[in-house]
């Protein structure tokens, strides 16, 4: 038999505000909530942050999550501004 390479389900508890912010990002990007979270985590890990998790406090994790969210929001706003500028609108 071949090995199952499908992603494994993982339950994630989010604060309501955090979930709402990520859902807004996902909607703006035309993605599901799951896809948006996976993409944000992949981007964060690809940025060389994989070893930073040792000895983190809850506050550290919140700060990192806010940083990831902020970076994603900046990218979305930049893309949106570019889209609007190409259509003679003001960003």
C-alpha positions in Angstrom: 0.0 0.0 0.0 1.1 3.5 -0.6 1.6 6.1 2.2 -1.2 8.6 2.6 0.2 12.0 1.8 -2.9 14.0 2.5 -2.7 16.7 5.1 -3.8 15.5 8.5 -6.6 17.3 10.3 -5.6 19.5 13.2 -8.0 21.4 15.5 -6.9 24.9 16.3 -8.5 27.1 18.9 -8.3 30.8 18.1 -9.5 33.9 19.9 -12.6 35.2 18.2 -10.8 38.4 17.2 -7.9 36.5 15.7 -10.2 34.2 13.8 -12.2 37.2 12.4 -9.0 38.9 11.2 -7.8 35.7 9.5 -11.2 35.1 8.0 -11.1 38.6 6.6 -7.7 38.0 5.1 -8.9 34.7 3.6 -11.9 36.3 2.1 -9.9 39.1 0.6 -7.6 36.5 -0.9 -10.3 34.2 -2.1 -9.1 31.4 0.2 -10.6 29.2 2.8 -9.7 29.8 6.4 -7.6 26.7 6.5 -5.7 27.6 3.4 -5.0 31.1 4.7 -3.7 29.8 8.0 -1.5 27.1 6.3 -0.1 29.7 3.9 0.7 32.2 6.7 2.4 29.4 8.7 4.4 28.3 5.7 5.5 31.8 4.9 6.5 32.4 8.5 8.5 29.1 8.6 10.2 29.9 5.3 11.4 33.2 6.7 13.8 31.3 9.0 11.7 31.4 12.1 11.4 27.6 12.6 13.9 27.5 15.4 12.5 30.5 17.3 9.8 28.4 19.0 12.1 27.1 21.8 11.2 28.6 25.2 8.5 30.9 23.9 5.9 32.4 26.3 2.2 32.8 25.4 2.9 36.5 24.9 5.7 35.7 22.5 3.4 33.5 20.4 0.8 36.2 20.3 3.4 38.8 19.2 4.7 36.4 16.5 1.1 35.7 15.3 0.4 39.5 15.2 3.6 39.9 13.1 2.6 37.2 10.7 -0.9 38.7 10.4 0.6 42.3 9.9 2.9 41.1 7.2 0.1 39.3 5.4 -2.2 42.4 5.7 0.6 44.7 4.3 1.0 42.3 1.3 -2.7 42.3 0.7 -3.0 46.1 1.0 -0.1 46.5 -1.4 -1.7 44.2 -3.9 -5.0 46.0 -3.6 -3.3 49.4 -4.1 -1.6 48.1 -7.2 -4.9 46.8 -8.5 -6.6 50.1 -7.8 -3.8 52.2 -9.3 -3.9 50.2 -12.5 -7.6 51.1 -12.8 -7.1 54.9 -12.3 -8.3 54.7 -8.7 -6.6 56.2 -5.7 -5.3 53.9 -3.0 
